[in-house]
Amino acid sequence: MSDTTPLLTARDLSVRFGGVLAVNKVSFDVMRGEVFTLIGPNGAGKTTVFNLISRIYNPTTGELTFEGQRLNDLPPHKVAALGIARTFQNIELFENASVLQNLLIGHHVHQSSGFVANLFFTPAARRAEREARAQAERVIELLELQHHRDSLVHGLPYGVRKVVEVARALCMGPKLLLLDEPSSGLNVEETEDMAWWIADIRKELGITVLMVEHDMSLVSRVSDRVLAMNQGEVLALGTPTEVQSHPGVIEAYLGSTDDMSSLRRQKVAA
């Protein structure tokens, strides 16, 4: 970890949908420069926490702060402008646009030139366009998407589209990147590549990563700390090894020590 100051803080987060308490008094800090991962069985509340951070949902109680600024009352676009970008478990891209066009759309959140400047393509608008394209090309190089830069998204393999979605989020210039199940639907080799991308995103770009993930081999490889959840509550918090060996996590998420070994071998057996 590169800093002792939390980048993101969640305190006693709870959210209720009708009579269902989806998240119950969840608290954690995400430190600058770390990879922090949420794990847990389906329905544990992991994605709900992501939706609270990105302001898709409003917390019933509790508080979220990012660099000391309260997020609870901000709309999603303002949260993005603060430096929080997100991918989704189900890929959300413009299928009939090229990879480069999708990345340029990601940069749009930081566009400073106004409507009139863009309409008449003023010098300010041209500078903004050059900056956006330079950022997109840097991300394309980092994630080795050069071969696909001008390809339409709908014609790309699923694994490549997952990387493109990460690339588009990076083009927003985030300080915090939220990755929602980045290995979902990937094969062993693609998951291995994703682990390298995540490591490079932190090392080369200095971006903090908050991830929801089921693949424990990926979690163990890239995570500094892990928060295990079940039924909307915190079960354990610590290093990947500490959390995976926690009795409550083994029972609730992995089922048994035999199931833990099986889950770790899951990608190899696929």
N, C-alpha and C positions, 0 to 999 in steps of 0.2 A: 504494500500500500504506500502511496506517495505522500499522504497528508493525514494528519490526525483530526481534521475538521470534517464533519459529515457534509456530504453534498446534498443528500436527501434524507429527511427525517420523517418517520411516521410514528404518531403517538396515539395509542388507544383507538385505532381505526375500527369502526363498526359500520356495517351497512345492512339494512333490513329491506327485503322486498315483500311487502305485505306481511304475512306472518312468519316468513322465513328469515332467520338471521344468517346471512351468507358469510359475513366476516364479523368476528367478535373480539374486540379489544386487541388488535394486532399492532405491535410496536417493533420498530427496527430502525437502524441507521445504515445508510449506504455511504461508505467512505470514498473520498476522492481517489481515483486511480485503481479501484478494485473491480473484480468481477464477483457480483453477489447474486446468488441463485435461489429461487423459490422452488421447492419440490413438494410433492404430495400427491395423493390419489386424485382421480377425477372427482370434481365437486368439492375439493378442499378449500377453494376460495382464492387460488393463485391468480387466475386471470381477472377475477373481481378486483383484487388489489391493483393489478395493472390498469384496469379501467378507472379506478379511483385516482391513480397518479396522473393518467392522461386526461382526466376530467370528463370521461364518458359517463361515469356515475358520480353522484354526490354522496359523500359519507353521511351517515345518519348521526354519528358522533365521532369525535377525534379530530386530529389536525395533521395536515401534510405541509412540510416546508421544504423549499428548494433554495439552496444558498441563503438561508435565513428568511426567504420570502414565503408568506403563506399562500398555498395553492387552492385552498378550499373554494374560494369564491371566483376563481379565474375561469374564463371559457377556454375550451381546448386550444384554440388558435394562439392564445396568449401564452399558454403553457409551452407550446411548441416554440414560440418566439424567445422564450427564456432559455431554451437550449435542451429541451427534452424531445427526443425522437423515438418512434416506435415502429416495430414490425408486428404483423399479425400471424396467428397460427394458420388461418386461411389467407392465402396470398392476396393482397389488395393492390393490383397494378392495373395500368391502362393497357389492356390486351392488344389493342390495335395501334399502339404507339411503339416506337423503337426503344431500345434500352437507353440510349442517350436522351431521348425525349422524356422518358420517365424520370431520369436522374435530374434533368433540368427542372422538372416540376417540383421535385423535392427541394431544390434550392430556392424556390419561389417564396417560401416563408420569410426569407431574409431580404427580399427585394425591396430596395429603398426608393427606386424611381416610381413616380406616380403614374396615373392613368394617361394624362396628357403627354408626359415624357415618352411613355411607351408607344402611344398612338403616333407620334411624330418621329419616334426613334431618335431622340435628342442625344447629344454627347453623353449625358448622364445615363441614359438608357443603354447606349452602346457599351459604356464601361461596365454596367451591371451585367449585361449579356456576356461580355468577355470573362468577367469574374466567375459567373455561373458555369460557363463552359470549362474554364480552367479547373474549377473545383471538381466538376464531373469527370474530367479526364484524369485527375489525380486519383479519384476513387476507382475508376475503371482500371487503372494500372495496379492499384493496391490489391484489388480483388480479382485481377487477371481476367477481366471481361473484354479485353481488346477485340477478341474474335467475334464477340456478340454485339458490339457497340451500336451497329446500325441495323441489327435484326429486330423484327417485330416480336414483341413479347409472346404473343399467342403461339408462335412456332417454336419456342424454346422448350427444352426438357424441364421437367419439374424442378430438378435440383438447381439448374441455372437460374430459374425464376426466383427461387428462394434467395440466392445470392444477390440478384438484382434488387429484391425488396430491401435487403440489408444495405445495398449501395445507395438506394434512393434515400433511406433514412440518414445515411452518413452525409449526403449532400445537403442536408438541412444544417450541417455544422453543429451537431449536438455536443453538449457537455456530458449528458447522460443518455445512453442508448438502451431502450427497452426491447429485449428480444423475446418474443412469445413463441416458445417451443421451436427454436431454430433448426433442430434436427428432425422434426416431424416429417415423415414421408421420404426421408433420405436413406440411401443405402450406406453400407459400411464406409466405402471410399469417400462418399460425399460428406458423411459425418466427420470423417477425419479431416477433410478440407475445411469444414466449418470450424472445427477446433482451432486450426491455424489462423483462419480469418479473425476469429474472436481475439486470439492472442495478439495478432498484428494490429487490430483496431485499438487495443489498449497501449501496446508498445509504440507503434508508429504515429498514432494520432492522439494519444493521451486521453482517450475517451473512457469514462467510467461505464461499466456495463451492468445492467440489472436484467436477469434472465429468468424465465420460467422454462423448466426442462424436465423431461421424464427419463431421458437416457443417462443413466448413472455413470457410464464410462466417460461421457462428455462432461458431465457435472464435475467428476473427480479431476479431470484433466485441466479444466480451465478456471475453476472457481477458487477464490480465496476463502469465502465464507458461504455457508448454506443455511437457509431458513426452511425448516420442514413444517408444513401445515397439515391439518386434518380437521374436517368439519368446521372450517372457518377460523380455527384457532391455531396458535403457535405450539408446536410440539417440541422443537429443539432448534438451537442456533449455535453454529460453530464451524469448524473446518469440515470439509467433506468426510474425512475419516471419522471425526467425532460424531457427526450427525448420522452417518450410515450405521454406526455401532450403537446408537441410542436405542434402548429397548422399546420405547414408545414408537419410534420411527419404524423399526423392524416389524412390529406388530401391525401398525396402522397402514403403512405404505408398502412394505416389502413382504409382509405376511409371515416370513420365517427366515432364518439364516440360509436355508436351502434356496428359498425364493430369491434372496439377495444375490447369491452366486449365479443363479439362473438369469436374473435380470442383467447382471454385468456381462454375461455371455450372449445376450439377446442379439446384438448386432452381428456378432461373428457367426451365429447360427443361421441368420437370415439369408 
